[in-house]
Amino acid sequence: MVKENKAGVTYAKGFKAAGVKAGIKKSGNPDLAMIVSDYDAVVAGTFTQNKVAAAPVYVSKNVVSTGTAKAIVANSGCANACTGQQGLDDANKTAVLAAAKLNIAADDVVVASTGVIGVTLPMEKIAAGIPAAVAALNNDGSESAANAIITTDTYIKSLTTEVMINGKKVHIGAIAKGAGMIQPNMATMLCFITTDADIDQVRLQLALSGTVEKSFNMISVDGDMSTNDMVIVMANGQAGNSKITKDNEDYHIFYSALAELCCEMAKKIAADGEGATKFITVNVHNAKTFSDAKKVGMSIANSPLVKTAFFGQDPNWGRVICAVGYSGVAMQPEQTIVKFGDIIVYKNGMGAQFDKNALQKVMAKHDIVIDVDLNLGHDKATVWTCDLSYEYVKINGEYHT
């Protein structure tokens, strides 16, 4: 069972973390995080598909390609994106500086950044912050690390879960940041996951890639795809389970636990959308394919008209069925049914008869569920999103760090 737990990335055996103030953020808030495994670990990662990817994405992809990692260094307040060769040099130097202090190889250090695009890293602050982070590493440091990676988030995001594999308790923990520029694939988000499971790198990457497709790639706040997002998982084998090297029952137990954790984290990110007042779940049923179901869900989730209607608590079902219609997938208006909560608002190609007072109560809730039944197949998908408020415009109109 997934739990909100400040232990986060230090929940698994053999991991330490820290978050410090390096002076990168103008606010003076914590802005440099470090996560370290005391033991050799395999690593897996998924990254933004934006062709304008930030320097740390390229560096960390190279680290993941080696199959091993022992540390993650992440800064907030500066994205180190669109910074050319200088940005790549700075990202690599960050890894080198951390590796020297930790006495490990530079290609065992994942680097990540989040913040304003087009600004180079203040390397003198990074160089001073890394030793401070190393000195602060401890078994209870996950909360401080989680605080150091957030930007416009209103709260830290920290989850844990555990499962039994071969009679051994396997722990998984995660921290994440993300509130705006949320759109697959993936979102403007960083998520760092640690586990003491003994699993080979191939299975770890397969598990992560599979779970990300049904979790972090199913959220949207504003339809913008970031330059910096990544999900990284390190597994150090300290749980003592028999090593997972095959697609067997042990693998599926691990996969299910990881998937549940990632889904819960994805929901937290969507619910914390910038300026959000509503958390909206869009379930698409009976599509011809999963891809069709996802497209319909994303079409609804990314519609400014839908999102503003829910902010204004306006039960405007027409905006929803309109988004279904222009999603580009096969659909028959007469066969499609739309529900807000448990109230049918559209069927037989037209608006349904419903109790307006009851529907207004649904719209007044913080958590709202939209169900769309295409009645064309057997596949389904769930997308998580939020409303679009005045505060979103204010936050992004004034965003500098």
Secondary structure, DSSP 8 states (H G I E B T S, - for coil): --EE-TTGGGSSTTEEEEEE--S-STT----EEEEEESS--EEEEEE---SS--HHHHHHHHHHHHTB-SEEEEEESB---S-HHHHHHHHHHHHHHHHHHHTS-GGGEEEEEES-TT----HHHHHHHHHHHHHH-BTT-HHHHHHHH-SS-SS-EEEEEEEEETTEEEEEEEEEE-SSS--SSS-S-EEEEEE---B-HHHHHHHHHHHHHTTGGGB-SSS---SS-EEEEEE--TT----B-SSSHHHHHHHHHHHHHHHHHHHHHHHT-TT---EEEEEEEEESSHHHHHHHHHHHHT-HHHHHHHHTT---HHHHHHHHHTSSS---TTT-EEEETTEEEEETTEE----HHHHHHHHTSSEEEEEEE--SSSEEEEEEEE---HHHHHHHHS---
